[in-house]
Amino acid sequence: MIIVTGATGALNGATVDHLLEHVAPADVAVVTRDVAKAERFSRRGVEVRQGDYADPGGLPEAYAGADQLLLVSSNDPAGDHVALHRNAIEAAVTAGVGRILYTSHQGAAPDNPFHPGTTHYATEQLLAGSGVAWTSLRNGFYAHSLQWMAGPWRKTGVITVPGDGPVSWTAREDAAEAVAVILLSDGAHDGPTTLTAPTAPTFAELAVTASEIAGRTITCEVVDEESWRQAQAAAGAPEGMTAFLLGFYRAAREGFFAGTDPLLGDLLGREPRTARDALAAT
């Protein structure tokens, strides 16, 4: 049986949809904090179980019978993400799960200025020490984030960023589909597994693409961090979010998101979506 956590979210929910194109509903179960939100799966015959990383006592039962367990990374704004992931991994060990798959991120490293990168790295160390077979799905930076990262360029004519560097903008939809293929491969992918778009454009290069889309010149302006902070504050952005995003731009500048890998296209059997597609949708 394949058990999927976080299936009420966009990423793992889409993965379950792809799985159900190939396996019977009885071969899949989903685990969610709020079972009412997973009604669309129960209507299709998928077993819905309650489970919360913050309540580890009930997790072994939620994961029982899993040949493969897909763990989504926590997005709890107030939680200690590494501790929450530890709860989930320890419960998987207790439940006798055959393989743990974890939605990590490209740039998982202890020195990544983008905080989730350090969380993913720490979680991968927990997986490596668990004694259970594991796959870390190092997805490229999700391309739909460009609607925030590139700013209101259609209105202003400028992509203004506090740091520039190559990023392998990867469609979340493609990553979800590829993860389903990996789950169906029965352990063919072990350890860190990178899933990215085939190119990693800089924001300056994205400005050229945006110009083609808009039919007018869009420029890229790299400003100092303090000026960008002040502009974000003037626009009403929360200070915590501004600091979080600054970590991304620093990481991009330092090359943490520069790598590309052909595996995603190989798994999909087609060319992945591009950053151009994401810009055109903003």
C-alpha positions as CSV (number, residue, x, y, z in Angstrom):
1,M,0.0,0.0,0.0
2,I,1.1,3.6,-0.7
3,I,0.2,6.1,2.0
4,V,0.4,9.8,1.3
5,T,0.4,12.6,3.9
6,G,-0.6,16.2,3.1
7,A,-2.9,15.0,0.3
8,T,-5.2,18.0,0.9
9,G,-2.4,20.2,-0.3
10,A,-1.7,21.0,-4.0
11,L,1.5,18.9,-4.3
12,N,0.7,15.6,-2.7
13,G,-3.0,15.9,-3.6
14,A,-2.0,16.0,-7.3
15,T,0.3,13.0,-6.7
16,V,-2.6,11.0,-5.4
17,D,-4.6,11.9,-8.4
18,H,-1.9,10.6,-10.7
19,L,-1.5,7.4,-8.7
20,L,-5.2,6.7,-9.0
21,E,-4.8,6.6,-12.8
22,H,-2.7,3.5,-12.4
23,V,-3.6,1.7,-9.2
24,A,-6.9,0.8,-7.4
25,P,-8.2,3.1,-4.7
26,A,-7.8,0.3,-2.2
27,D,-4.0,0.4,-2.8
28,V,-3.7,4.0,-1.6
29,A,-4.5,5.7,1.7
30,V,-4.1,9.4,2.7
31,V,-3.3,10.9,6.0
32,T,-4.5,14.3,6.9
33,R,-4.9,16.5,10.0
34,D,-8.6,17.2,9.0
35,V,-10.3,14.2,7.4
36,A,-13.2,16.4,6.3
37,K,-10.9,18.1,3.9
38,A,-10.1,14.8,2.2
39,E,-13.6,14.0,1.2
40,R,-12.8,14.1,-2.5
41,F,-10.6,11.1,-1.9
42,S,-13.0,9.1,0.3
43,R,-15.6,9.5,-2.5
44,R,-13.2,7.8,-4.8
45,G,-12.8,4.8,-2.4
46,V,-9.5,5.9,-0.9
47,E,-9.1,5.3,2.8
48,V,-8.7,8.5,4.7
49,R,-6.8,8.4,8.0
50,Q,-6.3,11.1,10.6
51,G,-2.7,12.0,11.5
52,D,-0.8,15.0,12.7
53,Y,3.0,15.4,13.0
54,A,2.4,17.3,16.2
55,D,0.6,14.4,17.7
56,P,3.1,11.5,17.3
57,G,1.2,9.0,19.4
58,G,-1.4,8.4,16.7
59,L,1.0,8.4,13.7
60,P,2.1,4.7,13.8
61,E,-1.5,3.6,13.4
62,A,-2.0,6.2,10.6
63,Y,1.0,4.8,8.7
64,A,0.3,1.1,9.4
65,G,0.5,-1.2,6.3
66,A,2.5,1.2,4.2
67,D,4.9,-0.4,1.8
68,Q,5.7,3.2,0.8
69,L,5.0,6.4,2.8
70,L,5.1,9.8,1.1
71,L,5.8,12.5,3.8
72,V,5.1,16.1,2.9
73,S,7.4,18.7,4.5
74,S,5.6,20.6,7.3
75,N,4.4,24.2,6.6
76,D,3.3,24.8,10.1
77,P,4.2,28.5,10.6
78,A,4.8,28.2,14.3
79,G,6.3,24.7,14.5
80,D,9.8,23.3,14.8
81,H,9.8,21.6,11.4
82,V,12.7,19.3,12.0
83,A,11.1,18.1,15.2
84,L,7.8,17.5,13.4
85,H,9.6,15.5,10.7
86,R,11.4,13.5,13.3
87,N,8.1,12.6,14.8
88,A,6.8,11.4,11.4
89,I,10.0,9.4,10.6
90,E,10.1,7.7,14.0
91,A,6.5,6.8,13.7
92,A,7.2,5.3,10.2
93,V,9.9,3.2,11.8
94,T,7.6,2.0,14.5
95,A,4.9,1.2,11.9
96,G,7.3,-0.9,9.9
97,V,7.1,1.2,6.7
98,G,9.0,-0.2,3.8
99,R,10.2,3.0,2.3
100,I,9.9,6.7,3.3
101,L,9.7,9.3,0.5
102,Y,10.1,12.9,1.6
103,T,9.3,16.1,-0.3
104,S,12.6,17.9,0.1
105,H,13.9,20.7,-2.1
106,Q,16.8,21.5,-4.3
107,G,19.5,23.3,-2.3
108,A,19.1,21.1,0.8
109,A,22.3,22.0,2.6
110,P,23.4,23.1,6.1
111,D,24.7,26.4,4.9
112,N,21.8,27.5,2.7
113,P,20.7,31.1,3.5
114,F,17.1,30.1,2.6
115,H,15.9,28.5,5.8
116,P,13.9,25.6,4.4
117,G,17.1,24.4,2.8
118,T,18.6,23.7,6.2
119,T,15.4,22.1,7.4
120,H,15.4,19.7,4.4
121,Y,19.0,18.9,5.0
122,A,18.4,18.1,8.6
123,T,15.5,15.9,7.7
124,E,17.5,14.0,5.2
125,Q,20.0,13.3,7.9
126,L,17.2,11.9,10.0
127,L,16.1,9.7,7.1
128,A,19.6,8.5,6.5
129,G,19.9,7.4,10.2
130,S,16.4,5.8,10.4
131,G,17.4,2.4,9.1
132,V,14.5,2.5,6.6
133,A,14.9,2.8,2.8
134,W,14.4,6.4,1.8
135,T,14.0,8.7,-1.1
136,S,14.4,12.5,-0.7
137,L,12.6,14.3,-3.5
138,R,14.7,17.4,-4.1
139,N,12.2,19.4,-6.2
140,G,13.3,22.5,-8.0
141,F,12.0,25.8,-6.7
142,Y,8.3,25.9,-7.6
143,A,7.7,28.1,-10.6
144,H,4.3,29.4,-9.4
145,S,6.4,31.3,-6.8
146,L,7.4,33.7,-9.6
147,Q,4.1,35.6,-9.0
148,W,5.7,36.8,-5.8
149,M,9.4,36.6,-6.5
150,A,9.3,38.5,-9.7
151,G,7.0,41.2,-8.3
152,P,4.3,43.1,-10.2
153,W,6.3,43.4,-13.4
154,R,3.3,43.6,-15.7
155,K,2.3,46.8,-13.9
156,T,5.7,48.3,-13.3
157,G,7.7,47.1,-16.3
158,V,10.5,46.1,-13.9
159,I,11.5,43.0,-12.1
160,T,13.0,44.4,-8.9
161,V,15.0,41.9,-6.8
162,P,17.6,42.3,-4.0
163,G,19.8,39.6,-5.5
164,D,20.1,37.7,-8.8
165,G,21.2,34.2,-9.6
166,P,20.1,31.1,-11.6
167,V,17.0,29.2,-10.4
168,S,15.7,26.0,-12.0
169,W,12.0,27.1,-11.7
170,T,10.1,23.9,-11.7
171,A,6.3,23.4,-12.1
172,R,4.8,22.0,-9.0
173,E,2.4,20.1,-11.3
174,D,5.3,18.3,-13.0
175,A,6.9,17.4,-9.7
176,A,3.7,15.9,-8.4
177,E,3.3,13.8,-11.5
178,A,6.9,12.6,-11.4
179,V,6.6,11.6,-7.7
180,A,3.7,9.3,-8.7
181,V,6.0,7.7,-11.2
182,I,8.7,7.3,-8.6
183,L,6.2,5.7,-6.2
184,L,5.2,3.3,-8.9
185,S,8.8,2.4,-9.7
186,D,9.0,0.4,-6.4
187,G,12.2,1.7,-5.0
188,A,14.1,2.5,-8.2
189,H,15.1,5.8,-6.9
190,D,17.1,5.8,-3.6
191,G,18.4,8.6,-1.5
192,P,18.5,12.3,-2.7
193,T,16.7,12.5,-6.1
194,T,16.7,15.8,-7.9
195,L,13.6,16.8,-9.9
196,T,14.1,20.1,-11.8
197,A,13.3,21.9,-15.0
198,P,16.0,21.7,-17.6
199,T,17.2,25.3,-17.4
200,A,18.0,27.7,-14.6
201,P,17.5,31.3,-15.8
202,T,18.5,34.4,-13.8
203,F,16.0,37.2,-13.1
204,A,17.8,39.2,-15.8
205,E,17.1,36.4,-18.3
206,L,13.5,36.2,-17.1
207,A,13.1,39.9,-17.8
208,V,13.9,39.2,-21.5
209,T,11.3,36.4,-21.5
210,A,8.8,38.7,-19.8
211,S,9.4,41.3,-22.5
212,E,8.6,38.7,-25.1
213,I,5.4,37.8,-23.3
214,A,4.3,41.4,-22.7
215,G,5.3,42.7,-26.1
216,R,7.1,45.6,-24.4
217,T,10.4,46.0,-22.6
218,I,10.6,44.6,-19.1
219,T,13.8,45.3,-17.3
220,C,15.5,43.7,-14.3
221,E,16.8,45.9,-11.5
222,V,18.9,44.5,-8.7
223,V,18.7,46.8,-5.7
224,D,20.5,46.6,-2.3
225,E,18.7,44.6,0.4
226,E,17.9,47.6,2.6
227,S,16.2,49.4,-0.2
228,W,14.2,46.3,-1.0
229,R,13.2,45.9,2.6
230,Q,12.0,49.4,2.8
231,A,9.9,49.0,-0.4
232,Q,8.4,45.8,1.0
233,A,7.5,47.5,4.2
234,A,5.9,50.4,2.3
235,A,3.8,47.9,0.4
236,G,2.6,46.4,3.7
237,A,4.5,43.2,3.5
238,P,5.0,41.5,6.9
239,E,8.6,41.8,8.2
240,G,8.9,38.1,8.8
241,M,7.9,37.3,5.2
242,T,10.4,39.9,3.9
243,A,13.2,38.2,5.9
244,F,12.1,34.8,4.6
245,L,12.2,35.9,1.0
246,L,15.6,37.6,1.4
247,G,17.0,34.2,2.3
248,F,15.8,33.0,-1.1
249,Y,17.4,35.8,-3.1
250,R,20.7,35.3,-1.1
251,A,20.6,31.6,-1.9
252,A,19.9,32.2,-5.6
253,R,22.8,34.6,-5.7
254,E,25.1,32.0,-4.1
255,G,24.0,29.3,-6.6
256,F,22.0,27.0,-4.4
257,F,19.2,26.7,-7.0
258,A,21.4,26.6,-10.1
259,G,21.6,22.9,-10.7
260,T,19.5,21.1,-13.3
261,D,18.8,17.4,-13.9
262,P,17.2,15.6,-16.8
263,L,15.4,13.1,-14.5
264,L,12.2,15.1,-14.3
265,G,11.7,15.0,-18.1
266,D,12.7,11.4,-18.3
267,L,10.0,10.5,-15.7
268,L,7.4,12.6,-17.4
269,G,8.2,11.3,-20.9
270,R,8.0,14.9,-22.1
271,E,9.6,18.3,-21.7
272,P,8.8,19.8,-18.3
273,R,7.0,23.2,-18.1
274,T,9.2,26.2,-18.1
275,A,9.7,29.5,-16.3
276,R,8.2,31.1,-19.4
277,D,5.0,29.2,-18.8
278,A,4.9,30.4,-15.2
279,L,5.5,34.0,-16.2
280,A,2.8,33.9,-18.8
281,A,0.4,32.7,-16.2
282,T,1.1,35.6,-13.7
